[in-house]
Amino acid sequence: MSIIDTNDIVSESRRKVMVGAGAVAAVSVAMPLLASEGAAQAAPSKPGHGAGRHPSSGTVLTKDGVEIFYKDWGPKDAQPIVFHHGWPLSSDDWDNQMLFFLHQGYRVVAHDRRGHGRSTQVDVGHDLDHYAADASAVAEYLDLKNAVHVGHSTGGGEVARYVARFGQPQGRVAKAVLIAAIPPLMLKTDANPNGLPMSVFDGFRKALLDNRSQFFLDVASGPFYGYNRAGATPSQGIIQNWWRQGMMGGTLAHYDGIKAFSETDQTDDLKAITVPTLVLAGDDDQVVPYKEAAERQGKLIKNATVKIYPGYPHGLMTTHADVINADILAFIKK
């Protein structure tokens, strides 16, 4: 039987009391701080009302209760460049451009579309009207003015609708850039005889339902970046990053998004745009054929400059980032 020193017992008891008191004190200090932080998150302040600087990333709550994730980097008094991603990706698809333009001294902003990336996986509102309204919610929350809005693919359609219905009427937009963008209409109809047949988009839906994960790998390793072309050198990092972004989002948003990007007629949006607009596309785009998209955008937008790159694929701002970034920069500075 071991003998225990009573002095050890007293010392140990004192130590426990001191630790317990310290924990209580720490909790009493932390609770008001946590309550304050929770209140701030529940009721985010609006710019210009004593809120101070917004966090460099966070969420904006839309009118219909959807949390839209955003990134906001760089000097808040610099000209904003706002990036709108394509289907089924996230704002991470603009990593290269965000860093490039940040280092050029611009304020760079990007958000995850509803149901995509880190935004709420909501079961409603997967259409161009809501996409544009959500973009406007971000622009209004961050009080973005004199902004350049850059959109790729479906994000280009989002830019067109946002600029036409929100950005221009509110006086928030300086310029726009459409990259391999979907407008005016992808689907073949009587009024759009050179569009793609419904069977193409039904094939997308079936592949998504059958095996979304494999479908996303097939798209990224094939037509999206032109890796299915003879002589192409696929980048596993780019392929896996595309797949990663896609799988972060909700399958319902992706399924409904196919209808949004294929069947929405944005002819009127393009006609309404009056700000200087740069239209970029590759002539080897296997996803959004440039003749029925970029070339028509150039004719419908009043103040458009069109540039078609020989041999460039749909994901040209990733495969040829150095060229695309330089051309966008020159356009913004012009």
PADRENNU-588582 format. One line per field, with one value per residue (C-alpha): residue in one letter; z, x, y. Coordinates in nm, 2 decimals, decimal comma. Each point is the difference from the previous one (the first is absolute). Example, Ala and Ser with C-alpha at 12.3 -4.5 7.8 and 13.67 -1.06 7.14 Angstrom:
% residues 2
code A;S
pz 0,78;-0,07
px 1,23;0,14
py -0,45;0,34
% end
This chain:
% residues 334
code M;S;I;I;D;T;N;D;I;V;S;E;S;R;R;K;V;M;V;G;A;G;A;V;A;A;V;S;V;A;M;P;L;L;A;S;E;G;A;A;Q;A;A;P;S;K;P;G;H;G;A;G;R;H;P;S;S;G;T;V;L;T;K;D;G;V;E;I;F;Y;K;D;W;G;P;K;D;A;Q;P;I;V;F;H;H;G;W;P;L;S;S;D;D;W;D;N;Q;M;L;F;F;L;H;Q;G;Y;R;V;V;A;H;D;R;R;G;H;G;R;S;T;Q;V;D;V;G;H;D;L;D;H;Y;A;A;D;A;S;A;V;A;E;Y;L;D;L;K;N;A;V;H;V;G;H;S;T;G;G;G;E;V;A;R;Y;V;A;R;F;G;Q;P;Q;G;R;V;A;K;A;V;L;I;A;A;I;P;P;L;M;L;K;T;D;A;N;P;N;G;L;P;M;S;V;F;D;G;F;R;K;A;L;L;D;N;R;S;Q;F;F;L;D;V;A;S;G;P;F;Y;G;Y;N;R;A;G;A;T;P;S;Q;G;I;I;Q;N;W;W;R;Q;G;M;M;G;G;T;L;A;H;Y;D;G;I;K;A;F;S;E;T;D;Q;T;D;D;L;K;A;I;T;V;P;T;L;V;L;A;G;D;D;D;Q;V;V;P;Y;K;E;A;A;E;R;Q;G;K;L;I;K;N;A;T;V;K;I;Y;P;G;Y;P;H;G;L;M;T;T;H;A;D;V;I;N;A;D;I;L;A;F;I;K;K
pz 0,00;-0,10;0,23;-0,13;0,14;0,12;-0,12;-0,35;0,03;0,12;-0,28;-0,26;0,14;-0,01;-0,36;-0,11;0,16;-0,17;-0,34;0,05;0,10;-0,30;-0,23;0,14;-0,05;-0,36;-0,07;0,15;-0,22;-0,31;0,02;-0,08;-0,28;-0,15;0,04;-0,17;-0,29;-0,04;-0,01;-0,26;-0,22;0,04;-0,10;-0,22;-0,02;-0,33;-0,15;0,10;0,33;0,24;-0,09;-0,10;-0,22;-0,12;0,05;-0,30;-0,03;0,14;-0,11;-0,11;0,08;-0,30;0,02;-0,03;0,28;-0,20;0,14;-0,29;0,08;-0,13;0,00;0,01;-0,02;-0,04;0,07;0,06;-0,17;-0,31;-0,32;0,05;-0,24;0,06;-0,13;-0,09;-0,03;-0,24;0,05;0,22;0,16;0,27;0,05;0,04;-0,38;0,00;0,22;-0,26;-0,10;0,36;0,09;-0,33;0,03;0,37;-0,06;-0,26;0,28;-0,06;0,24;-0,10;0,09;-0,09;0,13;-0,01;-0,19;0,21;0,03;-0,10;0,20;0,35;-0,06;0,13;-0,18;-0,04;-0,20;-0,18;-0,21;-0,24;-0,29;-0,15;0,18;0,34;-0,11;-0,09;0,31;0,22;-0,18;0,07;0,37;0,02;-0,19;0,22;0,33;-0,09;-0,16;-0,32;-0,24;-0,32;-0,02;-0,29;-0,01;-0,16;-0,07;-0,15;-0,17;0,22;0,20;-0,32;-0,02;0,36;-0,08;-0,29;0,20;0,30;-0,20;-0,20;0,30;0,30;-0,06;-0,26;0,15;0,34;-0,16;0,14;-0,31;-0,21;-0,24;-0,06;-0,13;-0,15;-0,04;-0,19;0,12;-0,06;-0,13;-0,20;-0,01;-0,01;-0,08;-0,36;-0,06;-0,29;0,07;0,07;-0,27;0,04;0,37;0,16;0,00;0,33;-0,02;0,09;0,33;0,07;-0,03;0,26;0,23;-0,04;0,06;0,32;0,12;-0,08;0,16;0,07;0,12;-0,32;-0,22;0,15;-0,05;-0,36;-0,07;0,16;-0,16;-0,34;-0,18;0,27;-0,03;-0,34;0,16;-0,25;-0,29;-0,16;0,14;0,31;0,34;0,27;0,34;0,28;0,24;-0,21;-0,06;0,37;0,10;-0,25;0,15;0,36;-0,07;-0,17;0,28;0,27;-0,15;0,02;-0,26;-0,02;-0,08;-0,27;-0,14;-0,01;-0,12;-0,33;-0,09;0,11;-0,22;-0,30;-0,03;0,12;-0,29;0,09;-0,32;0,18;0,27;-0,26;-0,18;0,33;0,08;-0,07;0,20;-0,19;-0,03;-0,09;-0,15;0,00;-0,14;-0,15;-0,34;0,13;0,27;0,01;0,27;-0,12;-0,37;-0,05;-0,33;0,16;0,33;-0,01;-0,36;0,07;0,33;-0,20;-0,23;0,27;0,26;-0,10;0,12;-0,04;-0,09;-0,12;0,01;-0,12;0,08;-0,25;0,16;0,35;0,19;0,22;0,32;-0,17;0,31;0,17;-0,29;-0,13;0,31;-0,09;-0,33;0,13;0,31;-0,21;-0,24;0,28;0,17;-0,32;-0,04;0,35;-0,03;-0,34
px 0,00;0,15;0,01;-0,12;0,14;-0,28;0,20;-0,03;-0,37;-0,04;0,23;-0,20;-0,33;0,13;0,12;-0,35;-0,18;0,23;-0,04;-0,38;-0,01;0,21;-0,23;-0,30;0,17;0,09;-0,36;-0,14;0,23;-0,06;-0,38;-0,06;0,25;-0,17;-0,34;0,13;0,14;-0,32;-0,21;0,23;-0,04;-0,37;-0,05;0,29;0,05;-0,04;0,29;0,01;-0,19;0,29;0,07;0,36;0,18;-0,18;0,18;0,21;-0,24;-0,34;-0,36;-0,28;-0,36;-0,23;-0,36;-0,12;0,23;0,29;0,36;0,23;0,37;0,24;0,36;0,10;0,38;0,21;-0,04;-0,36;0,05;0,14;-0,21;-0,18;0,02;-0,28;0,04;-0,30;0,08;-0,14;-0,20;0,05;0,29;0,07;0,18;0,32;0,00;0,13;0,30;0,25;-0,19;-0,07;0,37;0,11;-0,23;0,05;0,37;-0,09;-0,15;-0,37;-0,27;-0,10;-0,33;-0,16;-0,29;-0,13;-0,33;-0,30;0,03;0,36;0,32;-0,04;-0,34;-0,33;-0,11;-0,35;-0,26;-0,15;0,11;0,25;-0,07;0,16;-0,24;0,11;0,36;0,00;-0,19;0,25;0,29;-0,18;-0,04;0,38;0,07;-0,24;0,12;0,36;-0,10;0,19;0,01;0,18;0,04;0,12;-0,20;0,16;-0,19;0,09;-0,25;-0,32;0,17;0,00;-0,37;-0,02;0,20;-0,22;-0,32;0,16;0,13;-0,32;-0,24;0,19;0,35;-0,07;-0,33;0,18;0,30;0,24;0,16;0,29;0,07;-0,07;0,20;-0,17;0,22;-0,13;-0,34;-0,33;-0,22;-0,21;-0,14;0,16;-0,31;-0,11;-0,35;-0,20;0,13;0,36;0,05;0,38;-0,02;0,08;-0,28;-0,18;0,16;0,33;-0,13;-0,21;0,33;0,15;-0,29;0,02;0,37;-0,05;-0,26;0,19;0,33;0,07;0,35;0,11;-0,18;0,19;0,33;-0,09;-0,09;0,32;0,23;-0,17;-0,17;0,01;0,37;0,05;0,19;-0,18;0,19;0,30;0,32;-0,16;0,18;-0,26;0,08;-0,12;0,00;-0,24;-0,22;-0,02;-0,06;-0,29;-0,14;0,05;-0,19;-0,28;-0,04;-0,02;-0,33;-0,34;-0,12;-0,34;0,15;0,21;-0,30;-0,22;0,28;0,01;-0,34;0,11;0,31;-0,15;-0,36;0,03;-0,03;0,21;-0,03;-0,17;0,27;0,27;-0,19;-0,04;0,37;0,15;0,33;0,32;0,01;0,29;-0,11;0,26;-0,03;0,21;-0,08;0,05;-0,26;-0,18;-0,25;-0,14;0,05;0,14;-0,17;-0,34;0,11;0,30;-0,06;-0,36;0,08;0,22;-0,29;-0,26;0,20;0,02;0,36;0,17;0,35;0,03;0,32;0,01;0,31;0,11;0,01;-0,11;-0,25;-0,30;0,21;0,24;0,05;0,16;0,20;0,11;-0,02;0,30;-0,16;-0,35;0,11;0,21;-0,28;-0,25;0,24;0,06;-0,38;-0,05;0,27;-0,11
py 0,00;0,34;0,29;0,34;0,33;0,22;0,31;-0,14;-0,03;0,36;0,12;-0,19;0,13;0,36;-0,05;-0,13;0,29;0,25;-0,17;-0,01;0,37;0,08;-0,19;0,19;0,33;-0,09;-0,10;0,32;0,20;-0,20;-0,02;0,38;-0,02;-0,31;0,17;0,31;-0,20;-0,20;0,31;0,15;-0,31;-0,01;0,36;0,11;0,37;0,19;0,20;0,36;-0,04;-0,03;-0,36;0,06;-0,24;-0,31;-0,33;-0,12;-0,30;-0,08;-0,04;0,23;-0,08;0,04;0,11;-0,36;-0,12;-0,14;0,04;0,10;-0,05;0,27;0,10;0,36;0,07;0,31;0,37;0,09;0,34;-0,16;-0,07;-0,33;-0,29;-0,25;-0,36;-0,23;-0,37;-0,26;-0,31;-0,21;0,17;0,26;0,32;-0,21;-0,03;0,36;-0,06;0,11;0,31;0,10;-0,01;0,17;0,29;0,03;0,05;0,26;0,21;-0,08;-0,11;-0,35;-0,16;-0,34;-0,20;-0,35;-0,02;-0,13;-0,38;0,01;-0,01;0,14;0,16;-0,14;-0,32;0,14;-0,19;0,30;0,29;-0,17;0,24;0,31;0,24;-0,13;-0,02;0,37;0,10;-0,18;0,17;0,33;-0,09;-0,04;0,32;0,20;-0,15;0,08;0,33;-0,07;0,29;0,07;-0,38;-0,22;-0,32;-0,30;-0,32;-0,33;-0,24;0,00;0,28;0,20;-0,04;0,11;0,31;0,09;-0,02;0,17;0,29;0,04;-0,02;0,11;0,14;0,26;0,12;0,04;0,17;-0,26;-0,13;0,15;-0,29;-0,36;-0,30;-0,31;-0,31;-0,30;0,12;-0,17;0,29;0,05;-0,35;-0,35;-0,21;-0,06;0,15;0,12;0,35;-0,13;-0,27;-0,02;-0,08;-0,34;-0,26;-0,09;-0,35;0,16;0,14;-0,31;-0,19;0,23;-0,07;-0,37;-0,01;0,21;-0,24;-0,31;0,09;0,37;-0,06;-0,19;0,25;0,29;-0,19;-0,07;0,37;0,14;-0,26;0,03;0,30;0,27;0,06;-0,16;-0,29;-0,24;0,16;-0,16;0,12;0,15;-0,04;-0,04;0,14;-0,23;0,29;0,20;-0,30;-0,09;0,36;0,02;-0,32;0,12;0,32;-0,18;-0,25;0,27;0,12;-0,15;-0,25;0,17;0,34;-0,17;-0,18;0,30;0,21;-0,19;0,14;0,35;0,02;-0,18;0,13;0,37;0,25;0,30;0,19;0,29;0,00;0,05;0,27;0,19;0,01;0,34;-0,01;-0,09;-0,38;-0,23;-0,33;-0,29;-0,35;-0,28;-0,13;-0,36;0,04;-0,34;0,11;0,33;0,04;0,35;0,08;-0,02;0,16;0,24;0,12;0,07;0,17;0,24;0,08;0,04;0,20;0,37;0,06;-0,34;-0,10;-0,36;-0,21;-0,36;-0,21;-0,27;-0,34;0,11;-0,23;0,09;0,03;0,24;0,23;-0,30;-0,16;0,34;0,22;0,22;0,11;0,04;0,19;0,24;0,07;0,06;0,23;0,20;0,03;0,13;0,26;0,12
% end
